Amino acid sequence: MEKNLFVLEEVLEITGVPEKDFKEWEKLKLVKPEGMTDGSTPLFTKVTLEKIRKIKNLSDLGYQLNDIQKIIKKVGLPKNEEEGKNKAKLNEFLTVGSLAEQVGVSPRTIKHWEDKGIIEPDMRSEGGFRLYSEIYIYLCTLIKDLQLFGYSLEEIHNISVLFRDFLTIEDNPAFFKKDETAAKLNRMLSEIQILFDKMALFKEGIQRWEDLLKKKKKEILSLRNQIGKKPGKEKENK
């Protein structure tokens, strides 16, 4: 996939096209973004940058917009066969804000997890605009689960490293030395068993609290009903 992505501000700066002109070109459908990350942020690739440069060149030569439209319809501009694929894939990506909203955390939390090396964006625009695939909604939810299980961010980072190692080994079993691969796989199995043991303890604890809360809720409701049936009792005793 095209790795060099650009937001509108970057496109205008790189091509030297005034925003007013660019908006006019968009209205005339001379140019459009390859995709929208989360329904609000347009993204452009180098393919579009080249198109914009060519349109600008025609405009600088004195061609009117209606003439440029005719030229594009008749001759067209260079197309990249990957352009359609890029558009479909770009639509699957999320900004930091959108990812944070769907996971139920703050954007600062997403950035903190990234700083800790727990997650890393799939893409960055030339200006550092971070993009995450939709799978990160699930992954970040798992991170929240591990925090509930009492894992520190350092421990979660270690698990994320092991997970990346697993994907590497799965893709290429010979990537690490044989002994190193065996050690990594054994550690993965050990961490899985540790998590299973913690989950078992949590299940037992949850069951105890469910039983306790159900019992106390019933007792509280019963006590409230008893008091409600004797509204004047306290005054009579006085």
N, C-alpha and C positions, 0 to 999 in steps of 0.2 A: 504494500500500500504506500501511496505517496506520503512521505514523512514530513515534508516541508509544507505546513499549513499556515494560512494567514487569516487574520481577522481584518475587518474593513479598514481600520486605521492604518494597519501595516501595508495594505494594498495601495492606499492613497499615497502613503509616504514613498513607497518603492517606485511606483509608476509616475508620480508627480501629477496625477490627475486630480483636479479640484473636486471636492465632495459633491458640489452642485452639478457638475457635469456628469459625474458617475451616477448620481440618482436619476438624471435624465436618461442616461443610457439604459439603466435598469427598467425604467418605465417603457422604453421602446423595445425591451427584450433583446438588446444588443449584447448584454452580459448578465450573468446571474451566478449566484454561489453554487458550489458543488453540493453543499448540504448544510443542514442546520443541526447543531449539536444537540440542543434540547428544546427546539422549537422557537428559539429566540435569538440565537447567536449565529449569524452566517459565517461560513468558512469557505476559503478559496484555496486552490492549489496553484502550482506553477503553470499549469495548463491555462488557467484563467488569466494569470498575469501576462502571459504571452498574447492572449487575445486582446487584453486591455491595451497593451503596448501597440498592437497593430491598429486598433481602432483610433488610438491617440495619434498615431502617425498619419492616418488618413485625414483626421480632423485638422492636424497641423498643416497638411498640404492644401487645405482649403475646402475639402469635401463637406457638404452639408449632411446632417444626420439622415435625412431621407435618402440621400445618395449612398451613404454608407450602408443603410438598410438594404438597398437594391444590390449593392456589391456583395454583401454577405449572403443574400438569398440566391444570387446568381452564381457566385464563385465560392462563397463560404470562407471560413477561416480554418486553419489547421486544427484537426481534432486528434485527441489521444484515445486509443482504443480502451484504455483503462478508465477513462473518465466516468463512464456509466457505473462501473464497479465501485469507483471511489465514492460516488454520490450515495450509493446504497449503503456502503459501509460507514460513511461519515454520519449518516442519520442515526447510527446506533451509538454514537459517542455522547458523553455528558460532560458538562463543565463542572468545576469544583462545587459551585453553588447548587446546581441541579442534583448532583450526586449526594451532597450533604442533606438536601431537603428530602430526598427519597429514602435515605437511610435513617433520618431522624436525629442528625447531629449537626453541629455548626460547621461552616466552612473551615474555621480555624482548626477544628478537630481533624478534618480530612488532611489539611496541610501538616498538622503535627504528626499524624501517622506516616505521612510521606517523608517528613524530615527524619523520622526514626527508622526509615527503611522498611517499614511494614508493608506499605503499598508503593507502587510507582506508576505514574501515568503511562498510558499506551503511546501517547503522542504529545509533542510540544510544538507550538507554532514558533516561528522565528523570534517572536517577542516573549516567549516563555509561557504562552497560553496553554494551560494543561488540559488534556482531554482523557477521559476514562471510558472504557467499554462498559456496556450494561452489566457484565458479569460482576463488576465491582460493587453493585448494589448488594448482591448476595455475599460477596467476600467481606464487605464492611459490616454486614449484619453478623457474620460469623465472628468478626473481631469483637463486636459488642457482646456477643455470647461469652467469649473467652474472658472478657473483663468481668462479667457476672460470675464466672466460675472462679474468680480470684486470681487470674493471671495478670502479671504486670506487663507493661508495654515491652520490656526487654524480653520477657519470656515469649510474648506473642511474636516479637521480631524473630526470635530463634525458630519458632514454628514456621513462620513465613519463609525463612531461608531453607528449611528442610523441605517445604512444599515446592519451592523453586528447584531444589536439587532433584526431587522426585520427577518433576516434569522434564528436567534435563536428561535424567537416566532413562525415563520412559521413551523419550525421543531418540536417545543415542546411548545404549547400554555401555558402550566402550568409552564414553566421554571422560570418566575418571578411571584411575587405576583400579584393578580388580579388588584389592584389599580395601581401598578407600570407598569404593562403591558398596562393598559388603558392610563396612562400618556405618555408613550413612543409612542404609536400609535397616540395619539392626536398631539404630537410634530412632528411626521413624516408627518402628514397631513398638519400641519402648515408650515413646511419647504418646502413641495411640492408647497403649494399655493404661498409662497414667491418667489420661483424659477419661477413659472408660471408668476407672476407679473413682474419679472425682464426680462423674455424672451419677454413679450409683449412690454416692453419699448425698448428692443433691436431691435425688429422687426420694430417698428415705426421709430427708429433712422436709421436703415439700409435702410428703404424705402426712408427716407428723403435724405440720402446721395446718394443713387442710382439715385434718380431724379435729385439732384444737379449735380452730376458728369456727367450724361448723357447730361444735358443741357450745362455745361461748356465745355465738350469734343466737342460738336457740335459747340459751339461758337469759340473755339480755332482752330478747323479745318477750319472753315469758314474764320477766320482772317488770318490763315497761307496761305490759297489759295488766298486771296485778295493780300497779300504782295508778294506772288510768281508770280502773274500776272504782277507786276510792278517792275521788277528788276532794271530799269534805272531811275526810277522816282526821287529818292533821289539825283542823280548826276545832273539831269536836273535843279532841284530847286537851286542847288549851283551855 
